[in-house]
């Protein structure tokens, strides 16, 4: 049996062994385990039950990681995506007033569409339509977006009638604890500590408890808690015209997250083919899309591949066993997560800020010397946090990119879908202006 598994996962081809793969799975888990606490803390602000979201987070991360490992044979772990959970909470539910049940319906529909695009091959047209130079801008813009949310939640940045935003009261306990958390995680990352995020979140909460700013309220695990969100999605409401934009954002940002993570992790692992293609790409997309569908049914925002998988790859992980081990550890985490109790904003905010830092790293790949690329990328980068909308930032970037191509005589027939999307985005702004 063991030999058959080694053949299936191609141990000899990837020059790996069980010990290396299992340790790599543990490494990936401890680098992304913070999501067990941060995702419920964000989504619970929509009115979703905290314990239900915690259970859903662990289960869908386990499902996605195991499917990715067993079906696609890649060392990629999955979980609810940072940025998309913030968009779900702060833009869709709190900003637009959409009930969380309908927002879950939009996540479900986006996952189904992703599955259909995977089976029909249309996803390749969409990938070619979105300029790769905008991928890093979208990721960076989302990074700024969630970092801004983190700073605001912590009270480090507060609203101002005169300047829109301003510095908060840094003598207050919550901002001070959040700053402590940012410093703690930064120092741990500088020392290459794998569990920097997790230690930072729990360490900041412990400091808050010690100072009397938070009372530790451990809970017990119960699978029945999942009933608070499971199968509560409203698909019919999500299919309403006004929700199409939400579905679009969930779909395209998930697509970007996957491509960016895939390229980064597979390149580091030496898994990219000689022709620069990624083997078994359809299987990877299937694992991601099916995880999003299952996640929405359980009660969480879009599930996507995690860049933290690179930590497992750095530890030697080369096959799906790494992802499977990570998934199984998420199942075990179900029993430990409730012991931490609800995590306060001052403890989760540092993680949001530092994830934002990581997501900004890709902007170095943007060709800033070329205005035809720099201008659309910049508009995307700044519009996402300043308008509190990923859709608006993406719209600005694609309209600018398409316009500059056409007006400078560089239009290409193969970019026909890009131009079509740009026109649709313009019509979206016209529609919004009339509303």
Secondary structure by P-SEA (a helix, b strand, c coil): caaaaaaaaccccccccaaaaaaaaaaaaaaccccccaaaaaaacccccaaaaaaaaaaaaaaaaaaaaacccccccccccaaaaaaacccccccccccaaaaaaaaaaaaaaaaaaaaacaaaaaaaaccccaaaaaaaaaaaaaaaaaaaaaccbbbbccccccccccccaaaaaaaaaaaaaaaaaaacccaaaaaaaaaaaaaaaaaccbbbbbbbbbccccccccccccccccccccaaaaaaaaaaaaaaaaaaaaaaaaaaaccccccccccaaaaaaaaaaaaaaaaaaacccbbbbbccaaaaaaaccccaaaaaaaaaaaaaaccccccccccccccaaaaaaaaaaaaacccccccccccccaaaaaaaaaaaaaaccaaaaaaaaaaaaaaaaaaaccccccaaaaaaaaaaaaaaaaaaaac
